[in-house]
């Protein structure tokens, strides 16, 4: 069984870890210190791995059912970062218009 399907909650379809990730994103500013330190402390993974897991979670329909407003905000933020990166790449001359 894949690690993100372990201990799945039937009501939401999310694994316990996935719901913890979403809960963390909703409340991480309450943690003392840098977000990277909180990620390491709570999830015992690198920041890069955490963001890979987060991106997979927010792409799932179960995450939308769990917290639609949070998932929408996280997706918008991710999309904005991706657009900014593509505009800054040497292959694009257009400016970001947001």
C-alpha positions in Angstrom: 0.0 0.0 0.0 1.4 3.4 -0.9 2.5 5.5 2.0 0.0 8.3 1.4 -2.9 5.8 1.5 -2.1 4.4 4.9 -4.7 5.2 7.6 -7.1 6.7 5.1 -10.1 8.6 6.6 -13.3 7.3 4.9 -15.1 10.6 5.4 -12.6 12.6 3.3 -10.7 10.0 1.4 -7.4 11.6 2.7 -4.7 9.7 4.5 -3.9 10.8 8.0 -0.6 12.3 6.7 -2.3 14.2 3.9 -4.8 15.7 6.3 -1.9 16.6 8.6 -0.2 18.4 5.7 -3.3 20.4 5.0 -3.7 21.2 8.6 -0.1 22.3 8.8 -0.5 24.6 5.8 -3.6 26.2 7.4 -1.8 26.8 10.7 1.9 26.8 10.1 2.4 30.5 11.1 1.5 29.5 14.7 4.7 27.5 14.9 7.7 29.1 16.4 10.7 29.5 14.0 11.1 29.1 10.3 8.6 27.0 8.3 11.4 24.7 7.2 12.2 23.9 10.8 8.6 23.2 11.6 8.4 20.9 8.5 11.4 19.0 9.6 10.2 18.7 13.2 6.6 17.7 12.4 7.1 15.5 9.2 10.7 14.3 9.5 11.4 15.1 5.8 13.3 17.7 3.9 11.5 20.8 2.8 11.8 19.7 -0.9 10.2 16.4 -0.1 7.4 18.1 1.9 6.6 20.4 -1.0 6.4 17.4 -3.4 4.0 15.8 -1.0 2.0 19.0 -0.6 1.7 19.4 -4.4 0.4 15.9 -4.7 -2.1 16.4 -1.9 -3.6 19.6 -3.3 -4.1 18.0 -6.7 -6.4 15.4 -5.2 -10.2 15.7 -5.2 -10.2 14.5 -1.6 -8.2 17.5 -0.5 -10.8 19.8 -2.1 -13.5 18.0 -0.1 -11.4 18.4 3.1 -10.8 22.1 2.8 -11.8 23.7 -0.5 -10.7 27.3 0.4 -7.3 26.2 1.6 -6.7 24.0 -1.4 -7.8 26.8 -3.8 -5.4 29.2 -2.1 -2.5 26.8 -2.2 -3.2 26.0 -5.9 -3.3 29.7 -6.8 -0.1 30.3 -5.0 1.6 27.4 -6.8 0.3 28.6 -10.1 1.5 32.1 -9.5 5.0 30.8 -8.6 5.1 28.7 -11.8 4.0 31.6 -14.0 6.7 33.8 -12.3 9.4 31.2 -13.0 8.4 30.8 -16.6 8.4 34.6 -17.1 11.8 34.9 -15.6 13.3 32.1 -17.7 15.6 33.3 -20.5 13.2 32.0 -23.1 10.4 34.4 -22.3 10.4 38.2 -22.9 6.9 39.0 -21.7 6.3 40.5 -18.2 4.1 39.1 -15.6 0.7 40.8 -15.5 -1.2 40.1 -12.4 
